[in-house]
Amino acid sequence: MRTLMTLLLGAALPLTAQAATVDLFDWAVNVDGIFAEPPAGDPTPAGVNTGAFNTSTGMGDLKITVTGAGSHYVGAFFDHEIDELVNTFFNETGANDGVAAAGQSWEIDEPSFVNGDIFENLQVGALDNGIGTSVYGNTAFPDDVSLAMAWDFTLAAGETGIINFLISNVAPTSGGLVLSQTDPDSQYTLYLASNLHKQGGGGPAIPEPATVVLYGLGLALAAVAGARRRAS
């Protein structure tokens, strides 16, 4: 809970030490095999709540709720740009820290416009728990950086699964897997963490994070220059 609150409060505070313009170029979700890319015109799947997630800046809490006994897969992809109009989008790097929880997977890669496979991997429910592509190695990002996390889990009869994808400019201070994206020229870093909570099914209810503090979150916006097409 401390990790969640650090992310939530950090996303709601003004960007002072790390002043930069952050834009969300693209995002997508996979909810039990239903893949959707809302910026491309796909309808948002049932159970996906963007009330505390700023779809322009990509900061906040993207919350996804699923029900039904049995196996489930929920994942999300984010392609942020940091100060793109100042220093382009291809100067950024990605990193991972911490240990993934049981059933949690992740990937940091070029977002499938050149040689990355992160977008396709989320589509088929197979994030590869790695950084970069086989073509460019483990640390080089020749075109862009994007982040993805997912959960593979089982619900008992009567249970509800609640997954929060939390993006902030403040690093969590305790526990769990965290992905980061850094613009070295702007000295700005954003962080992605995620949590899975189960409620109902006869067990004790687990409180949801206080996402209300993120509602209405706004950052300075800038138009995204240029157009990109995913590699086929």
N, C-alpha and C positions, 0 to 999 in steps of 0.2 A: 504493500500500500504506500510506503514511503516513496518508492520509485515512481509510482503512478502520480502521486501528488507533486513530486519534483518536476516531472514532465509537464503536468497540467498547469501548474502555477508559472513555470518558466515560459510556456507558450503564451500565457496571457499577459506577461509583463512586457513593457516597451523594450525594443531592441536598442540598448545603449552601447554597451561594450562591443557588440557585434552588429553595427549598423550596416544593413545591406538590403537590397531588393530581392525578394524570393518569389518566384513564380512556379506554379505547378503546370508543366507543359502537358502532362498526361497522367492518368491514373486508371486502374482497372481492378476488378475483383473476380474471384472464382468462388462461388458459393455452391458447394455440392455439385460441381460440374457445370453450373450455369455461369458462363464467362461473359462479362460485360465491360465495355470500355465507354463509360458515359460521355467523355469529351468527344468521342467519335459518333455520338448519337444513339448509343445503345441505351435501352431503358434500364434504370437501376433495379437490380433484383430485389425481391421482397426480403425484408429483414435488414437491409442496409440503411443505416441512419447517418445522414450527413449534417444533422443539426448542430453539432459541435465541431465540424470539420470544414475549414475554409477551402472551397474548391478552386479558388483563385491562387492562393498562396501555398496550399497544401500543408498548412499547419493546423494542429488541433487533434481531435479524436474521431476517427472513422470507426463507428460501432456497428457490428454485424451480429444479429441474433438468429439462431437456428433452433428448431425443435424437431422432435421425432426420435424414437428409440433406434439405435443402430450407429453405423459409422458415418462420419461427416468430414468434409474437407473445406476449409475456409482460408483464403489467401488474398493478399492485396499487393499491388504494384504501384510505385510512385516514381515519376520522372520529374524531379525538381530542377530548376535553373537558378543559380545564385549570381546576381549582378551580371546577367547575360549581356545587357546593353553596354556594360562597362568593359568587361573582359572576356566576352564570349561564353559559350557553354561547355567548351571542351578542355578547360584547364583544371577541372575538378577531379578529386580522388575520393575513393570510398574505403571504409575500414569496418571491421567487426570487432566486438569486444564482449567478453562474458561467454557463458555457456547456454546453449539452447535447452529449453525444457523438453521433457518427453513429448514426442509428437510434433515438435516445432521445427520448421525448416526455414531456410533463408537463401538469398542470393544477392550479390552486388555485381552488376554487369552493364555493359553498353546496351541500351534499350532496344536492340534488334533493328536498328536502322542501318547498321553496318555489318558487324560480325557477331554481336551478342545473341544470346538465346534466352535471356531472362523472361521475356514476354511470352514466348512459346512454352517455356517450362512451366510458367504459372497456368497457362491454358490447359495443359495436360496434367496438372497437379504433381509436378516433379521438379521443384526447385533443387539446385544441386549443392547447396551449402558451401559455396565457394565464391571467390572474387575473380573477376575478369574472364577472359575467354582463352581457349587453348591457342588461338592464333597470336594473341598479344601478351600472353603470360599472366601472372597473378597480380601485378600491381599497375600495369600500364592501361590507361583509358584513352584511346586515340580519338574518340569522338564525343563521348558523353558518359554520365554516371546515372544509374537508376538503382532503386532499392526494392526488395520484395521480401515479405514474410508470409508464412502460412502455418496452419495447424491441422493435424490429422488426429481425430479423436472420436470417442464413442460416447453416446448418451444413453442412459437407462430410461425406462418408461417413465414419463412424466417430467423428465429433466429438460431444461433449457440451457443452451450454450450461448454465452455472451463473449464476443471477441472484440477487444479494443486495439486499434492500431494508433499509437500515440506518436505525434511528431512535434518536436520542440527544438528551440535553440539552446536549451540547457541540458547538459549531460546528466543522466540518472546517477545517483550516488550509491546505490546498493543493488546488487544482484541482477541476474537475468541477462539475456542476450540483447545487445544494443548494436544497431548499424548506424554508421555516420557517413555524411557526405560533406566534404570540405572544399571551399574555394580558397586556395592559398593566397591569391592576390588580395581578396577582400578580408582574409583572416576570419572567415565566417564558417561555422559548422552547424549543421542540423542533425538531429538524432531521431532514429526510429526505434521504438520498442513496442512490444505487443504482449497482451495478457489474455488468457482464457479463463473464464469463470463458469461454473455450472451451478444452476439453481433448480430447486424442486426435486422431485423423485424421492421424497421422504427424508432427505438429508437437510442439514442446516443451510439456510440461504446465505450466500456470500454477497456482501454489499458491493454494488457497482462503484467505480471511481466517480469522484465528484466532477463530472464533465461539464456541469453548468457553468463553471468559471471560464470555459472556452467558448461559450456561445457568443456569437457576434465578433469573434476574434478577427482583427483586420490588420494588415501590414500594407506598407506602400506598394502599389502595384505598378508594373511596367508592361507594355505590350511586348509579346514574344515575337522577335524578329525572325523572318525566314520560315521556311517550311521544310519538314523532313518526312521521308517515307520509309516505312519499315522494309528491311531486306526481305526478299521472298525466298 
